[in-house]
């Protein structure tokens, strides 16, 4: 499960990096209101361990920081 989620998230962030008109607020909203709750539900159901969930959250936060840095360099 963890590998599938990370693969989908990698694709999500790669597509964002290729876009020129990225809305950072929208991405943060999607993470906070769509992606993170699903990860939490997988942890609650036992489909992901807490450690696996933590790895996914950390991956998302790292990629979000990288995206912010990339956008700030474009400005």
Buried (B, 14 or more C-beta within 10 A) or exposed (E): EBEEBBEEBEEBBEEBEEEEEBEEEEBEEEBEEEBBEEBEEBBEEEBBEEEBBEBBBEBBEEBBEEBBEEEEEEE
